Amino acid sequence: MAEVDFYHVPVLAAAVLENLNLQPGGLYLDATVGGGGHSGLILAADATIRLVAIDQDALAIAAAQANLAKFGDRVTFWQGNFARFDPQGQKFHGILADLGVSSAQVDQPQRGFSFRHSAPLDMRMDRGQPLTAAEIVNHWDETSLANVIYTWGEERLSRRIARKIVEGRPFQTTTDLATAIAQVVPSKYRYGRIHPATRTFQALRIAVNQELTVLESWLENSPDWLIGGGRLGVISFHSLEDRLVKHGLKGSPHLKVITKKPILPTETEIGTNPRARSAKLRVAERIDLKDY
């Protein structure tokens, strides 16, 4: 796949548009723009809507700039981690974050997010940062590896897998690591619903990109960027993210939770976009503290 081929199929698109409660003349923030799928729908909803688009992946920013060029100066871009974004006094009518790795990142073998193709153990969303999955796999001690795999991969065989990694390293490619993990798990586990390396790869990706740490920081700060009545929507893809989002929205003194339960994709959407199957959308609204 060419590096410029960065696409984005927006999940839960109808629910996002409905629950952000889009307003003519409103200013919106897409905190994880990817290829611009959600941003394009928001901008197309009304000709007076403006939007700020963020992504830490340079390829995503380039793709979004190309895909959203037709909206001209109604959209502006900022490259960096959303937890470090400074709105510089801007207040938004709505904010959206679509968490996790994108389809384009998974489908570019050289990024190292997937074990479906042999690739270097990279997994960086921001390829300017020094820490890679190879550094963790080949240099962290066994206890640290086991803790990462257990905590962020929710992998019950974390100690066994960590021991196998330490015994077999150095590992150079995604497929070599996935094969080693498959060899050490019980056969019934090996031929289960998901590949036995899936949770370990999730854990490594989270560790490389500090995903949960930056998400927690962003959830604390982003409500301050909303106008009164503005909506904050977050799409998560695994239980660790969703738990943080649920408690972050509920625990904020600046927010009122709109979705008591997360909004899930329909069977129709899952049929056309299988990667939507684990998506969960939660939404909250900025409140004026003096009124509550």
N, C-alpha and C positions, 0 to 999 in steps of 0.2 A: 504494500500500500504506500502510495506517495505521502511524504510528510505533510503536504498541503491539503490532503484529503481528510479534513477534520469535520465530521458531520455530527449532528445532534438531533436525535429523535426525541422530542419533548414528552416526558411521561406525565400522566394525569393533567394533560393540557387544559381540558375543559374545566376541571375542578380548580386549577390554578387561576384561570381567568375569572371564574365566578367568585372565588373566595378572596381574591385580592381586592374585589370591589372597585374596579378600575374607574377613575374619575377623569373626565375631560380636563385637559390642562395639568394633569397630575405629573409629578416627578417620581420615577420608580428606580429601584436598585436591583439589578440581577447580580447577586454576589458570587455566582459561579456560572459564568455565561456559556462556557463550552463553545459549541459551534454557533450559538445564538438562537436555538430553537424556541425557547420560552420568550426570550427578548423580542424576537420577531413577532410573535403573537400579541405580546403586550403593546408594542408600538403600532401594530396594525389595527388595534381595537379602536383607536381614535387618533385623528391627524394632529391633535394638539398635545398628545402625551409625549413626555421626554423620559430618557432613561440613561442611567449610568451602568456600565457593564464592567464587571471585574472577573479576572481569572489569573491564577499564578502560572499557568502554562502558556508560554509564548506562542505555541502553535494554535492554541485555542483562541487567543486574542487576534491573531492574524486571520484565522478563519472567520471569526465573528465580525471582524471589520469588513471582510469581503461580503459575507452573507447579509449584513445589515447596512451596506453602503447606500441602498436605495432610500434609507430614512434620513440621510444627510446629517446635519448637525443636531438632529433631535436625539442622537445617541453619542455619548462620550465613553472613552475606555480608560481603564486603569489596570495595569498589570501588577500583580502581587497577591499575597495571601490575604483573604478577606478579613482576618483578625487584625491585620495591621492597616486597614483602610482608614483614612481620615476624611470624613465628609466635609470638613472645613466649614462647618456651620450650616450645610445644606440639610433640609428636612425632607423626608420622602413620604409620599402617600402610600407607598407599599414597598416591601422588600421580599425578595425570593432567594432561597438558597436550595439548590439541587445538589445534594451531597454525593460523595463517593467518586469512583473512577468512571469516566465516560466511555461510551461505546467505542469512540475513536481511539482513545488511549488503549483500551483492551485489544483492539483489532490491529494496532501497530506493533508487530512483534518486537521491534527494536526497543520498545519502552520497557519490556520485561514485566508487565503486569500479569501476563497469562502464561500458563504452561502448555497451551495448545501448540505453540511453536517454540523452537529452540531460540533463545535470545539471552543476552547478558542479563545478569541479576541486577536490574536497575530500580524500577518502580518509583522514580522521582516524578512528581507532578511539576515541580519547579526544577528544571534540569541545571539550574545555576547553583543549587545547593550541593554541598560536598557528600552528605551521607547517602549511601545507596544500600540496596538489599544485600549486595555482595559483601559490603563491609560488616553488616550485622551477622550474616550467615558464616562468614569465614573468620571473624575475629572476636565476636562476643563470646563470653564464657558460657558453659553449659547451663548454669543456673539462670543466667539472664535470658538466654534463649528460651528456656522452658517457661519462664515467667511471662515473656512476651507472647508466646504461642498460646498459653493457657488464658491469659487475661484478655488479650485483644483478638484472639482467634476462637476463644471459647472451645478449645480443643482439649478433650479429656485425656488424650494420649500424649500430652505435651512433653512429658519427661522422656518418654520413649523416643519421640521424634527428635528432641534436642540431643539426646545421646547419639543417635544415628548420624545426625548432622556433624557433630564434633568428630566422631570416628571417621567419617567419610570425606571430610573437607581437605583441600579447598574444592568448592563447587564453582563452576564457571557459568553454567547456563540454567535457565528455568527448567528445562526438561530433565537435566541431570538431577536437580534437587527434587523435583516431583517424583521421579522414578525411585530415588532413595527412600522417600517418605512412604511410598506405596509398598515398598519391600518390607518395611518394619511393622506395618499394622496387620491385624488379623484378617484372614481372607474374607470373612463376612463384611468387614469394614471396607475392605479394598474394593468390593463390588457393590457398594451401597449406592444410594441415590446421587450422591455427589462424589467427586474425586477425593481421595483421602488427603490430598495436598491442599484442598481448597481453603480450609480454615487457617492453615499455616501461612499460605500466601496472603490471606486477608490480614493476618497479624503483622506480617512483615511490611505490607503496604502502609498500614496504620502507623507503625513505628517509624518508617522512613519519613513519612510526611507529617508526623505528629498530629494526626487528624483529630483525635478526640480532645487533645489539649487546646488546639486552636478553635475547635467548635465550641468548647466550653467558654472560652474567652469571648468569641463572637456573640454567643447567645447572651452574655452579660452586657455587652456594649451596644448591640444593634437596636434594642428598643429605644435608646436615646436618640436615634437617628430618624425616628418616625414623628410625623405630626399627630396631634390628637385625632383618634379615629382611624389612623393609618394601620394597615394590616401587615403582619409578618408571617410568611409562609415558608415552611421547611419540608423538603422531601428527603427522607432517609431510606436506607436500603438494608440495614441490618440492625439487630436488636440493641447493640451498644450505642449506635447513633440515635436510634429512636428513643431509648431510655433517657439519654442526655437532653434531647429535644423536649420530650414530654415534661421532664422536671424543670428544665430551664424556662420554658414558657409559663408553666404553672407557678414557679417560684418567683417570677419577676414581679415586683410591686408596680411596674409600669404597664403590665399587660393583663388583658382579660382573654382567657382561652375561648375560642370560637368553636373548635372541633373537640367535643368531649371524647370522641374516639377518632382515630386517624381515618382519613379518606383513603380507600384502596382502589386499585385499578379494576375495571370490569373484566369479565372473561373475554369480551370482544377485544379490548385493548391488549390483553396478555396474548391473545391469539395472533395479533398483528405485530406485536413487539414483546417477545418473551422476556426481555430484560426488565420489563416493567413489573414482573410478577411479585417482586419483594418490596416495591415502592410503597411508602406511607407518607401522606401529606398531613401535617398539623399546622393549624393557623391560629394566631392570636391577634388581638387588636390593642393598639395603644390607648390607654385611658388617661384622663386628666385626674391626677391624684386628689385634687380638692373636691371632686365630685364623687369619690368612692371611699 
